[in-house]
């Protein structure tokens, strides 16, 4: 159904009643009728508003327009992400924009799919009210990659981390770190420290704030607001402030308290195997085992991970500061079973790329360095220095289009040559083909380089070949 925009409730009621009229739906021009009704309703609603001096045109709260310049940057980011997903053998899957439950898990259960590697890129919407100041929009783009199926432990998990590294390296966002933890280690650690099981998730929500506030503030929240005993909070603090690589895994194996907990041991065995595979993939130095990472534990069942960008320290000796999460994911083996009538499980692991935050960072850096982007991909502009050459220009541009060359001309019968050349420079179009009386008489076309302003005469029949040659060399 066409997107008519945001209308007042009464307007939608009128529009809906008109669109559902049997006479309209029965006619052969149904689509045209719907369009006319929509236009009539919109016009009737806008006319009164135009008389008001305080009428404000704006996008709905939590949404935004993206300019052509912004879309160029955005498409480059998405192309990089999608090419990585494809490189790892993923198939593209699309599900409805609105869902009753979790889309991918629902799809697997509904279609009895036991094994799949998929990716999805599209707009999604948050249920809660947006906080624009923090960059959390109600409408945003999400890039997901998931591996579903019963496989040997930690191989798909390691590939997901490899994909994260490839994407963040490819986007050239600077130094980054991927924090890793395990659901069983967190739950086992809580049990060892004496956290009541009823408070597990509440304490997790406090721990999740450690990237924004200090441990002292988090501890205060745990004790004063959530009723955790102070000695229990101190024990948790001793553990969650640790981070490192494979060596930390070995240290925790030797911990006299944690090593007695079955859940912790299961999680540590998974991480030990994971680090072996990460070393083989050549990315172990980008991974940090961080006991404070607790995001998404309501549905994650195993390894969890989160990628953060690192801010270069201002002075030598300072610790690097994180700039926030740009990707995250983990293992969720129990989600699909919730949709299956017989409770059959399909183990899954996946990741999401934070396109909006990455886009904001790239855009901010481009502004700081004064970088500009081309909003079109036009390769050749068809121009003339003389009047009454529209037909020749149209024949010439059709020849270029048919050859697969991206070409433009001005929609004027007799444009001035200076105007045409200025347009090419403004739009950074690399080549101009010029046809006039002399060129037509001699059977040639002038080919001009916009950057160097050099011109050469090319035989008409050789023009396409010469343009393709130049474009391939650029």
Buried (B, 14 or more C-beta within 10 A) or exposed (E): EEEBEEBEEEBBEBBEEBBEEEEBEEEEEEEEBBEEBBEEBBEEBEEEEEEEEEEEEEEEEBBEEEEEBBBBBBEBBBEBBBEBBEEBEBEEBEEEEEEEEBBBBBBBBEEEBEEBBBBBBEEBBEEEEBEEEEBBBBBBBBBBBBBBBEEEBBEBBBBBBBBBBBBBEEBEBEEBBBBBBBBBBBBBBBBBBEBBEEBBEBBBBBBBBBBEEEBEEBBBBBBEEEEBBEEBBEBBBEBBEEBBBBEBBEBBBEBEBBEEBEBBBBBBBBBBBBBBBBBEBEBBEBBBBBBBBBBBBEBBBBBBBBBBBBBEEEEEEEEEEBBBBBBBBBBBBBBBBBBBEEEEBBBBBBBBBBBBBBBEBBBEEBEEEEEEEEBEEBBBBBBBBBEEBBEBBEEBBEBBEEEEBEBBBBEEEEBEBEEBBEBBEEBBBBBBBBBBEEBBEEEBBBBBBBEEEEEEEBEBEEBBEBBBEBBEEE
